[in-house]
Amino acid sequence: MPRCAVTRRVHFNAAHRLYNPRFSEQWNRETFGQCSNLNYHGHNYELELTVEGEIAPETGYVMDLNQLKELAQEHLIRHLDHQNLNLDVPWFQSLNPTSENIALVCWRELRPVVPAELALRVRLWETPRNYVDYEGA
């Protein structure tokens, strides 16, 4: 069967502070710059969710993108949108909420609910110029 990749883009707003508590405030400021602001800072994140697999002959879909949107809403967006990632989201209680780690967490939370026969990739846009790709370890 032919294979195809399809992508759904979702959006969330969140605040965070990049900070490693094992090091001094000075080290954190030098390492993370303005991203280590004591009062946090925010982003308008764009998250692209891509699934790849065989095109089903019955539907012509790899996966219904409305279903992927609903999975993203239930398993990711409702936990992340309009939150302070450091303070409000348990996934980041001991994990620095860098773009890399946010992408990893999004993949980890979605992987169990996306059909196993489909490959899953996430692309997280932190700004219009910066993004991270993750497709599992």
C-alpha positions in Angstrom: 0.0 0.0 0.0 1.2 3.6 -0.6 2.5 5.5 2.4 1.9 9.1 3.2 2.6 11.6 6.0 -0.1 13.9 7.2 0.2 16.8 9.6 -2.1 18.7 11.9 -1.0 22.0 13.5 -2.3 23.0 16.9 -1.5 26.1 19.0 -0.9 26.9 22.7 0.3 29.8 24.7 2.5 29.2 27.7 5.0 30.9 30.0 8.2 29.3 31.2 11.6 30.0 32.7 14.7 28.1 31.7 16.6 27.3 34.9 18.7 24.6 36.3 18.4 24.6 40.1 21.8 22.7 40.5 23.6 25.9 39.4 23.7 29.5 40.6 21.5 32.3 39.4 24.6 33.8 37.7 25.2 30.5 35.8 21.6 30.4 34.7 21.6 34.0 33.5 24.8 33.4 31.6 23.6 30.1 30.1 19.9 31.0 29.4 20.0 34.8 29.1 16.6 36.5 29.1 15.0 33.0 29.0 16.0 32.7 32.7 14.0 35.8 33.8 12.9 35.4 37.4 9.3 36.5 36.4 9.1 34.0 33.4 8.4 34.9 29.8 5.9 33.5 27.3 5.6 32.1 23.8 2.8 31.5 21.3 3.8 27.9 20.4 2.8 26.1 17.2 2.9 22.3 17.4 2.9 20.2 14.2 1.8 16.6 14.7 2.7 14.3 11.8 1.6 10.7 11.4 3.0 8.5 8.7 1.7 5.2 7.5 -0.2 3.3 4.8 -3.2 5.0 3.2 -6.3 3.0 4.2 -8.2 1.8 1.1 -11.5 2.1 2.9 -11.1 5.8 3.8 -8.2 7.1 1.8 -6.7 8.4 5.1 -3.6 7.6 6.9 -5.5 9.0 9.9 -8.5 11.2 10.3 -6.9 14.6 11.1 -10.0 15.5 13.2 -9.2 12.5 15.4 -5.5 13.7 15.7 -6.7 17.2 16.6 -9.0 15.7 19.4 -6.1 13.6 20.7 -3.9 16.7 20.8 -6.5 18.7 22.6 -7.2 16.0 25.2 -3.7 14.8 25.9 -1.6 18.0 25.3 -3.3 21.3 24.8 -5.6 21.2 27.8 -2.6 20.7 30.0 -0.3 23.3 28.3 -2.4 26.2 27.1 -2.3 29.4 29.2 -0.1 27.7 31.8 3.2 28.4 33.4 5.0 25.3 32.4 7.4 25.4 35.4 4.7 25.9 38.0 1.4 24.5 36.6 2.4 21.5 34.5 3.5 18.4 36.4 5.5 17.1 33.4 8.0 19.9 34.0 8.3 19.8 37.8 11.8 18.3 37.4 12.4 18.9 33.7 13.6 22.2 32.3 10.9 23.3 29.9 13.2 24.0 26.9 11.7 23.6 23.4 13.5 20.3 23.1 12.0 18.9 26.3 8.5 20.3 25.5 8.7 18.5 22.1 9.8 15.3 23.8 7.0 15.4 26.3 4.4 16.1 23.6 5.6 13.0 21.7 5.7 10.9 24.9 2.2 11.8 25.8 0.7 11.3 22.3 2.6 8.1 21.3 0.4 5.7 23.4 -2.8 7.1 21.9 -1.8 7.2 18.2 -2.3 3.9 16.4 0.9 1.8 16.8 1.3 1.2 13.1 1.7 4.9 12.5 5.0 6.8 12.9 4.7 9.9 15.0 6.8 13.1 14.7 6.3 16.4 16.4 7.7 19.8 15.4 7.4 22.5 18.0 7.7 26.1 16.9 8.8 28.3 19.8 9.0 31.4 17.6 8.5 31.9 13.8 12.2 31.3 13.4 13.0 28.5 15.9 11.6 25.0 16.0 12.5 21.5 17.3 11.7 18.2 15.7 11.3 15.0 17.7 10.3 11.5 16.5 11.2 9.2 19.4 14.3 7.7 20.7 
